[in-house]
Amino acid sequence: MSKLFALLALSLLFTAAQAQDATCTAAATEKKLAGAAKNSFLKKCEKDATAKCEAAATERKLAGAAKNSNVKKCIKDAVGETP
């Protein structure tokens, strides 16, 4: 039970830290990108977010469904997609 609580606490801290960073979509809008430049920027940003999220999940020793779910949410938050 304490491991679950610790995992939840770490997850909330990580989510709060992620929220402080600008999302990929917001950054593209701020840079006034459009068309191919925007698509290229978003693709690279998503790739970078994927690597960052995978590393964070590995650092927290997540595995299986917990890792997949966490990485998916992390990437979605980083890219700035709406639900």
VMD Tcl script that draws the C-alpha trace (Angstrom):
set ca {
  {0.00 0.00 0.00}
  {2.81 2.41 0.86}
  {4.44 1.71 -2.53}
  {1.20 2.60 -4.26}
  {0.93 5.83 -2.28}
  {4.57 6.70 -3.07}
  {3.97 6.02 -6.77}
  {0.88 8.21 -6.75}
  {2.74 11.03 -5.01}
  {5.60 10.86 -7.52}
  {3.12 10.81 -10.37}
  {1.41 13.96 -9.11}
  {4.75 15.74 -8.67}
  {5.83 14.77 -12.17}
  {2.52 15.94 -13.63}
  {2.87 19.28 -11.87}
  {6.39 19.68 -13.22}
  {5.19 18.80 -16.73}
  {2.40 21.38 -16.52}
  {4.95 24.14 -16.00}
  {6.58 23.41 -19.37}
  {4.94 24.86 -22.47}
  {3.17 22.23 -24.55}
  {4.37 21.54 -28.06}
  {1.18 22.99 -29.53}
  {1.47 26.16 -27.44}
  {5.13 26.54 -28.39}
  {4.28 26.18 -32.09}
  {1.56 28.80 -31.77}
  {3.88 31.13 -29.87}
  {6.50 30.78 -32.61}
  {3.75 31.46 -35.17}
  {4.52 28.27 -37.10}
  {2.15 27.01 -39.78}
  {1.99 24.31 -42.41}
  {5.00 22.07 -42.90}
  {7.12 23.96 -40.38}
  {4.48 23.43 -37.68}
  {4.09 19.75 -38.54}
  {7.85 19.22 -38.45}
  {8.14 21.05 -35.13}
  {5.29 19.06 -33.58}
  {6.73 15.77 -34.82}
  {10.15 16.53 -33.31}
  {8.59 17.79 -30.11}
  {6.52 14.62 -29.75}
  {9.60 12.48 -30.39}
  {11.52 14.38 -27.69}
  {8.58 14.06 -25.29}
  {8.39 10.32 -25.93}
  {12.05 9.88 -25.03}
  {11.66 12.04 -21.92}
  {8.52 10.22 -20.78}
  {10.04 6.77 -21.38}
  {13.10 7.77 -19.35}
  {10.93 9.08 -16.52}
  {8.89 5.86 -16.44}
  {12.05 3.76 -16.39}
  {13.50 5.91 -13.63}
  {10.37 5.30 -11.57}
  {10.67 1.56 -12.34}
  {7.24 1.33 -13.91}
  {6.43 -1.74 -15.98}
  {3.58 -3.18 -18.02}
  {0.25 -1.38 -18.13}
  {1.29 1.19 -15.53}
  {4.27 2.22 -17.66}
  {2.24 2.33 -20.88}
  {-0.51 4.38 -19.30}
  {1.91 6.79 -17.68}
  {3.95 7.28 -20.85}
  {0.81 7.80 -22.95}
  {-0.53 10.45 -20.56}
  {2.87 12.11 -20.28}
  {3.19 12.42 -24.06}
  {-0.39 13.69 -24.40}
  {0.30 16.36 -21.75}
  {3.59 17.36 -23.36}
  {2.15 17.65 -26.86}
  {-0.91 19.52 -25.66}
  {-3.59 17.39 -27.23}
  {-7.14 17.84 -26.05}
  {-9.04 14.78 -24.77}
}
mol new
graphics top color blue
foreach p $ca { graphics top sphere $p radius 0.5 }
foreach p [lrange $ca 0 end-1] q [lrange $ca 1 end] { graphics top cylinder $p $q radius 0.2 }
display resetview
